[in-house]
Amino acid sequence: MTQIDYLDQTGGVLAESGPHEPVVPVVRRRRSLSVGLAYSWLALVVVLAALVPLLPVSDFDIAAGPPRTTPGFGDGLDLLLGTDNFGRSVLSRILYGGRVSLVVGLVAGTVAFVIGTFLGLLAGYFGRWVDAVITYVTDALLAFPPLILLLSISAVTKPSLFTLTVGLTILVIPSFVRLSRANTIAWRSREFVRAARNMGATSPRIIRREILPNVLPTVASYLPLVIASLIVAEGSLSFLGLGIPAPTPSWGGMIADGKDSLDDAAYLVLVPAVVVFLTVFALNQIGDSLRARFDRTAGD
Amino acid sequence: MTLLGTLRKVARSLLVVLLVTFMVVALLSLAPGSVATVILGPAATPESVAALNEELGLNDSVFVQYWDWLTNALHGDLGTSLLTDLPVTETIWERLPVTLELALLAQVIALGIAVPLAIAAAARPGSVVDRFTSAISSASLSIPAFVAAPILVYFLALQLDLFPVSGWNDLSEGIGPNLESALLPAFAIALAEIAAFQRLLRTDLVSTLREDYIAAARAKGMSPTFVMLRHALRPSSFSLITLLAISTGRLLGGTVIVETLFSLPGLGSLVVNSITSRDVVVVQGVVAFIAVVYVALNTAVDVGYGLLDPRVRKEARA
């Protein structure tokens, strides 16, 4: 992800403007080691999950070795993380399962981001009944504990990648609506917005050209955190057996399958558990660092 | 807070409650075929399915169905299960104590660990203790329940043999056996709460400790412990109390994973079991119950906030 470092840019301009040292020294942002590691881990998971059909690992639904081979080096890539009760490669299942988690998280997060930001802009900008309708529906959706909302959606639909993504999108739209609405209200009455209106700009133009560019960075900086929570939600559903149907692997499903053999083959739970933890942790770290940078309301 | 403001808040949440229950009824009436199939079995003829749909009122419009459901619900009748023929309200009352106990126990554990940690961290911001606890809590916020619970079972129940792996002993069987079966699941739930509480209280404590009256108290020669516990803790705990109330409400529907893993007879496992057996009426009743309790609790917090914090009262009047 490339970001423009505004502070460095200013420093550059100041440095070029004269032979003297800049009056205000360039503030060097301390690159946090944990955020760097977080980006690396995420890049690793995304690249491996995207390229898994090209990698020399067997498919996720065929036996790659004897059942319950413990993880270890020396037996080839397939057996690196061991095999499950049917002899299927755990590495292969982790990577194929990662595809589901990442695609669902990314697609649902992005779609919800677009819809939620749009609705929030409308509610915040127009106020009155538009605001009332959008806020009430948002509040009603937020009244369900997240997993319960997902469960009731899955009670009436057949589990598939599509219904799962739609359910998760509905789940997180309210958060984006709230964020975008609050930010829109903060920008709505600023001088430059009033100036634009006095110059005859229409509402759509003001929203698009004056408010949206200011609201977007703040709302977007929450995207990694939301994707993390979506991966958790998807994992919880598959753990309960209500996610993507078998034999397609998923991280939550792998933990659920492995929990009955905790006694003698704990790695069947520990391997996917560590992968889920690292991925969610990485996304949270990235989200926190982006939020500290782009969200002026974030206090800590 | 004025009386009018309070009334407006209550009216607002009543509207949300109506909207929430409508969503539940509308959503689950989307699959009318499945209800009849659950009752009659997969071998039902199309005619008998149609007749049953007519009898249950499933051919009516969503609004008529909602009206019927709402009037019954207001009379304390959430319908009867399609499978067990038991009234849904009875099942909820039977299951509620388990979930409630888990949620409260988890909150007690979370507070018991989070408050001392937050005080220790806030006493010296930036110190090793502070950085260590904040690293731990941001890590434990990233551990979902379906990851934490099996790992706790592995280490505490299987390796160390401290707790039973699963099952539930009712409170009527004595407090000892009951706690034995409830502690591990409650701890699994508490893990994420600890981190959230610790973060919040630490931030509030640090900003309170910068106030002038703290400096004054210190200048008078009071011990740091006394200042921390008597002067700083109380005014810093308002957001924590709010979070505590809200998260207790959320836990009523948030113990699903843990209840399923440990096979505990609570509300969460009731929802999951009813979904897998397609018992739509039970799902409807329980989900509506959980959502309404959650809204009610949030409103109570919102209204009660003014009673706790004099500053809010003054701001509202000004």
Contacts between the chains, C-beta under 8 A, distances in Angstrom:
chain1	res1	chain2	res2	distance
A	136	B	15	6.3
A	136	B	16	6.5
A	136	B	19	6.0
A	137	B	19	7.0
A	139	B	16	4.9
A	139	B	19	7.8
A	140	B	16	5.3
A	140	B	19	3.9
A	140	B	20	4.8
A	140	B	23	6.2
A	141	B	23	7.8
A	143	B	16	5.9
A	143	B	17	7.8
A	143	B	20	4.8
A	143	B	291	4.8
A	143	B	294	5.7
A	143	B	295	4.8
A	143	B	298	7.9
A	144	B	20	7.2
A	144	B	253	7.3
A	144	B	287	7.2
A	144	B	290	7.7
A	144	B	291	5.2
A	144	B	294	7.6
A	145	B	250	5.2
A	145	B	252	7.2
A	145	B	253	3.1
A	145	B	254	5.3
A	145	B	290	6.4
A	145	B	291	7.8
A	145	B	294	6.6
A	147	B	253	6.7
A	147	B	254	6.6
A	147	B	256	5.3
A	147	B	257	7.5
A	148	B	253	4.2
A	148	B	256	7.4
A	148	B	271	6.7
A	148	B	287	5.7
A	148	B	290	5.8
A	148	B	291	7.3
A	151	B	256	7.2
A	151	B	271	5.6
A	151	B	272	6.9
A	151	B	275	5.9
A	151	B	283	7.7
A	151	B	287	7.7
A	152	B	24	6.7
A	152	B	27	6.0
A	152	B	28	7.0
A	152	B	283	6.2
A	152	B	287	5.0
A	153	B	27	7.1
A	154	B	275	6.6
A	155	B	28	6.6
A	155	B	31	7.9
A	155	B	274	7.8
A	155	B	275	4.5
A	155	B	278	7.5
A	155	B	280	6.7
A	155	B	283	5.0
A	156	B	27	6.1
A	156	B	28	5.9
A	156	B	30	5.0
A	156	B	31	4.2
A	156	B	34	7.7
A	156	B	280	7.8
A	228	B	142	7.3
A	232	B	144	4.3
A	235	B	144	6.0
A	235	B	146	5.8
A	235	B	147	7.8
A	236	B	144	6.5
A	236	B	145	7.1
A	236	B	146	5.4
A	236	B	256	7.6
A	236	B	257	5.7
A	239	B	146	4.0
A	239	B	257	6.4
A	240	B	256	7.1
A	240	B	257	7.2
A	240	B	260	6.1
A	240	B	272	5.6
A	241	B	276	7.4
A	242	B	272	7.7
A	242	B	275	6.8
A	242	B	276	7.8
A	252	B	146	5.7
A	255	B	146	5.9
A	255	B	147	6.8
A	255	B	150	6.0
A	256	B	146	7.6
A	258	B	150	7.7
A	259	B	150	4.8
A	259	B	153	7.6
A	259	B	261	6.9
A	262	B	150	6.5
A	262	B	153	6.4
A	262	B	154	5.1
A	262	B	158	5.9
A	263	B	158	6.1
A	266	B	154	5.5
A	266	B	158	8.0
A	269	B	150	4.9
A	269	B	151	7.1
A	269	B	154	6.8
A	270	B	151	7.2
A	270	B	154	7.6
A	273	B	147	4.5
A	273	B	150	6.9
A	273	B	151	5.8
A	276	B	144	6.6
A	276	B	147	5.3
A	277	B	142	6.1
A	277	B	143	5.7
A	277	B	147	5.8
A	280	B	142	4.4
A	280	B	143	7.7
A	280	B	144	6.7
A	281	B	138	7.9
A	281	B	139	6.2
A	281	B	142	3.8
A	284	B	138	6.9
A	284	B	141	6.7
A	284	B	142	5.1
A	285	B	138	7.6
A	288	B	138	7.5
A	299	B	203	7.2
A	300	B	199	8.0
A	300	B	203	5.5
